[in-house]
Each structure stands twice: as structure tokens, then as C-alpha cells.
Amino acid sequence: MSKQQSDNALSTLLDEKIRSFMASFVDSSRRLFVDENGTLVHSLEFGVYRERVVSEFLKLFSPERMGVDTGFVVNSAGSISSQCDIVIYDKTVTPLIRDDQHQRFFPIESVCAVGEIKSQLSLGQLKKALRKLAKLKSLRDSLHRPSYLYTMKAGGLYGSKFEPERDELDQIFTFLICESFTFDVKKNLQEVVDCYNEELPRHPFCHRHNVILSLKDGLLAYLHPTGALFHFPSQLMTLVNEHGEHSRQVQRLKHRLVLPTEAASIEHVRHFCTLFHQGLNSVSVFYPDMGHYIQSKEDVMFVDLEQTY
């Protein structure tokens, strides 16, 4: 990091927020919910506490129009996710729908990101969590010509084509944050990224995670052709041949593992914050037409009357 970067006020503040977040997530949570014998007590409250800590941290990098909550994601085809630790959604169009237990349900159209919050993860647990996120990501595939509410696509709100299987901007952003791995992620990296094809159904590349953050072990993201870290597993690129003809091609990106070289390093968390912010500002948001969710029933009679003057 250059001297100019280290003296940047925003960079300094970010470092303070990161260290405070890590201290709360790792140290404070264990002091509150682990007894003198090292045994976890009140596991439910322990998990809720950590989800709240993460939510407050992520709000620092979320646009003002987005909210951070927990609950279930649904689509109009009747599919529903398992409970999500973190759901980030567009507040301007998302209806407030809760059940009697105050669990909230989010239409997939206005969901921007979903995250899993974990403590210490084995290799098997990590792979299971990633497949859960992939399944959730697939909920957008059922949308048919949705109306764009927000997009960074070249066609804009009215000229863009919905292509979740090709265009990364039409997918939601998925992430996982944990305290640590109980395995060597560098040695097992290939097995981690192969988890999407281990069980049925097979998950296409567009359903893969965006970023995985272990506060202790490092960050797993992707490598852009420019050499920069990237927040999507692929990129839809426009190519121009020697005749000036344009074509669009999906380029799958390499995985990039960022490993801290010192125990006190927070550089991998800084990278996560950047990728998270970029991802949230990149994903498209659609208008959730509640008419598609609320099925009409033929148990009413219509009476029409012309207006008169």
C-alpha cells in the first residue's frame, strides 16, 4: 500500500471499522456465549448476535436504497428458499410481508444479495453452504421478461434483455462469511470449486458464489483478465473482429484465492469490502409484480358501470 493510500481518511476509517467488526465477530461473541470451559452456550443467541454484527458492518457498504434483513426468498412459481442469514434487498419496491412469527419473505425480483454467516467450517460444511447459495441463485431463472427497476446494462431500463444464464448483471450477489476453516483451503481449493457438480442437480457457472470470506484464512473471488480481483464468476463481453463485426461472448474467469501472509493482516477483508460494494451496485433489480404472486380465484362477480357526467 502506498503512503498516499495509507494517509487517506476513508482508508483509515475503513481499517478501523474492519478491526472493530472482526473483534466483535470473533472475540466479543465468544466472551458473551462461551463459558469458562470453552463450551458454547445459547447457540441460537450466538448465531443471531453474529448475524447482527455482520448486518451492521455490511450496511456501511450498501447503497442507501438497500435494506439488510434476514428471512426467506420466494419466486412467483412457488419456490421458496431455506432461511437466509442475510438478505439485501431494494427498499423502494420490496413489500413488507411477514408471517405470525415475524419471518420476512422477499420476492426474488428485488433481492440484490444473499449471504451465509458461519463460525468454523469444515470442507464438507463449506461445500454444502455453497450449494445452498447456488440453489437460491437459481430462483431468478424462472422470471419471464421482468421489468427492470435498476440496471447498469448498456440497454438501460427499457432496452435490456434479461439473460441470467449469460449476463452476470442479471444474477443476484451471493457471499459467505465465516470465522475460519478447519481445513487447508489452499490445498483443497480445487475440491471447493468443484462442489457444484458433486451432487444433483448440477449447478451452472452462473449460479456460483461471488465471494467467500474467512476472517482468518483469506478471500476467494475471481480474476479479471485485466489482473484485478473480480466479483462475478463470469463476464459477458462484446468482441469486435477484424471486419468490425460485434459478437457477445461469456468469459468464465479464473478463481483467485487471497491469503493473508501475517496473522494481523486485514487486506483480504479490505478486498471483500470493495468487491461487496461493487457487486451490490452492479446487480440488476426488477419490479416485483405482486399480481404474479397472488393467484386470482374465480369466487367473485364483477359489475361494471360506465362513468357519466
Secondary structure, 3 states (H helix, E strand, C coil): CCHHHHCCHHHHHHHHHHHHHHHHHHHHHHHHHECCCCCECCHHHHHHHHHHHHHHHHHCCCCCCEEEEEEEEECCCCCECCCEEEEEEECCCCCCEECCCCCEEEEHHHEEEEEEEEEEECHHHHHHHHHHHHHHHHHHHHCCCCCEEECCCCCHHHHCCCCCCCCHHHCCEEEEEEEEECCCCCCCHHHHHHHHHCCCCCCCHHHCCCEEEECCCEEEEEECCCCCEECCCEEEEEEECCCCCEEEEEEECEEEEECCCCCCCCHHHHHHHHHHHHHHHHCCEECCCHHHHCCCCCCCCCCCCCCCC
